[in-house]
């Protein structure tokens, strides 16, 4: 199966705060919150959810196609992605705009406060899945311009593609009807535990209701692992202990990249999630959402130190 990843491409500006956000938040004055954090460091990295997922998928031997709009400052990042095996042919440059930017500060507890400037991403609705050749088998709709997200859902249905829905950072911008439309059209929903709470509040759909139309729901829970739910029940997936913790930015994207590698090769869903767990740990151990690197052989060797794949990952060794 071939996959097209729609969503953001951005430059990530990563900052670290040497204290804890929670120590500076006054609950009884939350409606008047006004804070500034003096950070210790600032680094700029290539990022964006679609690009991050594509990067990890490419490390595992896929050649994912990313469809997005970027600015005139993107070419260095295009070269980087292509050099690692990502297909950028469906990425369109908008000459007079800058690529989207993600500004995030991380504290000592790995809590994060972020802002996102859309830049050229605001033009994403100008792209259409119907213009792609060949037609994708699987389409990921992840955070993007809201109009584009809705359009890609409709286009996926019209083309008969399997849809993976991952609204995450755009949940606050989408209303309940938009979220319901995405979930009901999707083969799968991905979110973290906090995002699931937001979705449930906006749509009044719990997991059981989602599974009446959706094949599976994956909820990531940070250090507590992940849950894969189907009509047959749920499976809890543990994390792979990191050798070091460098930066949590992009860990969820790396999880999805590892998961999709298994999914595209029709592996059992719990095994897909375990692949996601290891990919997430690789990302956590390095700075930035595309700072990690491994070969498929290294991936399998480390995977088997924590999980039993019953030989199903042997195909990765020969990539």
C-alpha positions in Angstrom: 0.0 0.0 0.0 1.2 3.5 -0.7 0.5 6.3 1.7 0.1 10.1 1.3 0.7 12.2 4.3 -1.2 15.5 4.4 -0.5 18.0 7.2 1.9 20.6 8.3 5.5 21.2 7.2 7.2 23.7 9.5 10.4 24.9 11.0 10.5 24.1 14.7 12.0 26.6 17.1 12.8 24.6 20.2 13.5 26.3 23.6 14.1 24.9 27.1 13.0 26.4 30.4 15.1 25.2 33.4 12.1 25.2 35.8 8.6 23.9 35.9 5.6 25.7 34.3 3.3 24.5 37.0 5.2 26.4 39.6 4.4 29.6 37.8 0.7 29.2 37.2 -1.7 30.6 39.8 -5.0 28.5 39.5 -7.1 31.3 41.1 -5.9 33.8 38.5 -5.8 31.6 35.4 -8.2 34.0 33.6 -5.6 36.7 33.9 -2.6 34.6 33.1 0.4 36.7 31.9 3.8 34.9 31.8 7.2 35.1 30.2 9.8 32.4 30.5 13.5 33.1 30.2 14.8 30.1 28.3 18.2 28.5 28.3 18.5 27.5 24.6 17.0 28.0 21.2 17.5 25.7 18.2 15.9 25.6 14.8 15.0 22.2 13.3 13.0 21.0 10.3 9.6 19.8 11.4 5.9 19.7 10.8 3.7 16.7 11.5 3.5 15.3 7.9 7.2 15.7 7.4 8.1 14.2 10.8 5.9 11.1 10.2 7.3 10.8 6.7 10.9 11.0 8.0 10.4 8.0 10.4 8.6 6.0 7.8 11.5 6.6 5.4 14.0 5.4 8.0 12.0 2.1 8.0 12.3 1.7 4.2 9.1 3.3 2.9 9.0 6.1 0.4 6.0 8.1 1.7 4.6 11.0 -0.3 4.0 14.3 1.6 1.4 16.7 0.2 1.6 20.2 1.7 2.2 23.9 0.9 5.5 25.5 1.9 7.2 28.9 1.6 10.2 30.1 -0.4 12.5 29.1 2.6 11.8 25.4 2.2 14.3 24.2 -0.3 17.0 23.2 2.3 14.4 21.1 4.1 13.2 19.6 0.8 16.8 18.4 0.1 17.0 17.0 3.7 13.7 15.0 3.3 14.6 13.7 -0.1 18.0 12.6 1.0 16.3 10.4 3.6 13.8 8.9 1.2 10.7 11.1 1.5 8.8 11.8 -1.8 8.4 15.6 -1.9 6.9 15.8 -5.4 3.4 16.8 -4.0 4.8 19.6 -1.9 4.0 23.0 -3.5 6.1 26.2 -2.9 4.1 29.4 -2.4 6.8 32.0 -3.4 5.7 35.0 -1.5 5.1 33.3 1.9 7.3 31.6 4.5 7.0 28.0 5.6 4.9 27.5 8.8 6.8 27.9 12.1 6.3 26.1 15.4 7.6 27.8 18.6 7.7 25.5 21.6 9.2 25.8 25.1 9.8 22.6 27.1 10.2 22.6 30.9 12.0 20.1 33.2 9.0 17.9 33.4 8.8 17.7 29.6 5.6 19.8 29.6 5.4 22.1 26.6 3.8 25.5 25.7 3.7 26.2 22.0 2.5 28.6 19.3 2.1 27.9 15.6 2.3 30.3 12.7 0.7 28.8 9.6 2.5 30.8 6.9 2.2 29.0 3.5 0.1 26.2 5.2 -2.9 28.5 5.0 -2.9 27.8 1.2 -3.1 24.0 1.6 -6.7 23.8 0.4 -5.4 24.6 -3.1 -4.0 21.1 -3.3 -6.1 18.1 -4.2 -5.7 14.4 -3.7 -7.5 13.9 -7.0 -4.4 15.4 -8.8 -2.1 12.6 -7.5 -0.9 9.8 -9.8 -1.0 7.0 -8.7 -4.0 7.3 -6.5 -3.0 6.7 -2.8 -4.2 3.6 -1.0 -4.0 5.3 2.4 -4.3 9.0 3.2 -3.4 10.6 6.5 -5.3 13.8 7.4 -3.3 15.5 10.2 -3.2 19.1 11.5 -3.3 21.5 8.6 -5.4 24.4 7.4 -8.9 23.5 8.6 -10.5 24.0 5.1 -7.9 21.7 3.6 -8.5 19.0 6.3 -12.2 18.9 5.4 -11.5 18.9 1.7 -9.0 16.0 2.0 -11.6 14.0 4.0 -14.1 14.4 1.2 -11.5 13.7 -1.5 -10.4 10.5 0.3 -14.0 9.2 0.3 -14.5 10.1 -3.3 -11.3 8.2 -4.3 -12.1 5.2 -2.1 -8.9 5.6 -0.1 -8.5 4.4 3.5 -8.4 7.5 5.7 -6.4 7.9 8.9 -7.6 10.8 10.9 -5.3 12.7 13.3 -6.7 16.1 14.1 -4.5 16.6 17.2 -3.3 20.2 17.3 -6.3 21.5 15.3 -8.9 20.1 17.6 -9.3 23.5 19.2 -10.0 25.1 15.8 -12.5 22.4 14.6 -16.1 22.2 15.8 -17.9 19.1 16.9 -19.5 18.5 13.5 -16.2 18.7 11.7 -14.6 16.2 14.1 -17.5 13.8 13.7 -17.3 14.0 10.0 -13.6 13.0 10.1 -14.1 10.2 12.6 -17.0 8.7 10.7 -15.1 8.7 7.5 -11.9 7.2 9.0 -10.4 3.8 9.1 -8.6 4.9 12.3 -8.4 7.8 14.7 -5.1 8.8 16.3 -4.8 11.2 19.3 -3.2 11.5 22.7 -5.1 11.1 26.0 -5.7 14.9 26.5 -6.8 15.3 22.9 -9.2 12.3 23.3 -10.8 14.2 26.2 -11.3 17.3 24.0 -12.7 15.2 21.1 -15.2 13.5 23.5 -16.3 16.8 24.9 -16.8 18.4 21.5 -18.5 15.4 19.8 -20.1 13.5 22.7 -18.6 10.4 21.2 -16.7 7.9 23.4 -14.5 5.2 22.1 -17.4 2.7 21.9 -19.4 5.1 19.7 -16.4 5.9 17.5 -15.9 2.2 16.9 -19.3 1.8 15.3 -17.8 3.4 12.2 -14.1 3.4 12.8 -12.0 0.2 12.7 -9.6 1.2 15.4 -8.6 4.1 17.8 -5.1 4.7 19.0 -4.5 6.8 22.0 -1.0 7.6 23.1 -0.3 8.3 26.8 3.2 9.6 27.0 5.3 7.6 29.5 2.2 5.4 30.2 2.4 3.9 26.7 -0.5 3.7 24.2 -3.9 2.0 23.9 -5.2 0.4 20.7 -9.0 -0.1 20.8 -11.1 -2.2 18.4 -14.6 -3.7 18.7 -12.8 -6.8 20.1 -11.4 -4.8 23.0 -8.3 -2.8 23.8 -4.6 -3.6 24.0 -2.2 -1.7 26.2 1.2 -1.1 24.7 4.2 -0.2 27.0 6.9 2.3 26.2 10.5 1.3 25.3 12.7 2.8 28.1 14.9 5.5 26.6 18.7 5.5 27.1 18.4 9.3 27.6 15.8 12.0 27.3 16.7 14.8 25.0 13.5 16.4 23.7 9.9 15.3 23.5 9.1 17.3 20.4 7.8 15.1 17.6 7.6 11.9 19.7 4.0 11.4 18.8 4.8 11.8 15.1 7.6 9.2 15.3 5.1 6.8 17.0 2.8 7.2 14.0 5.7 6.7 11.5 6.6 3.4 13.2 2.9 2.4 13.5 2.2 3.1 9.8 5.2 1.0 8.7 3.5 -2.0 10.3 0.1 -1.0 9.1 1.1 -0.6 5.5 2.6 -4.1 5.7 -0.6 -5.5 7.2 0.9 -6.5 10.5 -1.3 -7.1 13.6 -2.3 -3.8 15.2 -0.6 -4.5 18.6 2.7 -5.1 16.7 2.2 -1.9 14.8 1.8 0.0 18.1 4.9 -1.6 19.5 6.8 -0.4 16.4 5.4 3.0 17.1 6.6 2.8 20.7 10.2 2.1 19.7 10.2 4.8 17.0 8.9 7.3 19.6 11.8 6.4 22.0 14.4 6.8 19.2 12.9 10.4 18.7 12.8 11.1 22.5 16.5 10.3 22.7 17.6 13.1 20.3 17.0 16.8 19.8 14.2 17.7 17.4 11.5 15.7 15.6 13.9 14.6 12.8 17.1 14.2 14.8 16.9 10.4 15.3 18.4 7.9 13.0 18.5 4.1 12.8 18.8 1.4 10.1 16.0 -1.2 9.8 18.4 -3.9 11.1 19.2 -1.8 14.2 15.4 -1.2 14.7 14.6 -4.9 14.6 17.5 -5.8 17.0 16.4 -3.2 19.6 12.7 -4.1 19.1 13.4 -7.7 20.0 15.0 -6.7 23.3 11.6 -5.5 24.4 8.9 -7.2 22.3 8.3 -10.5 20.6 7.4 -10.2 16.9 7.4 -13.9 16.3 9.6 -13.4 13.3 7.2 -11.0 11.5 9.8 -8.2 11.3 12.3 -10.4 9.4 11.4 -8.5 6.2 12.9 -5.3 7.6 16.3 -7.0 7.9 16.4 -7.4 4.1 15.5 -3.8 3.2 
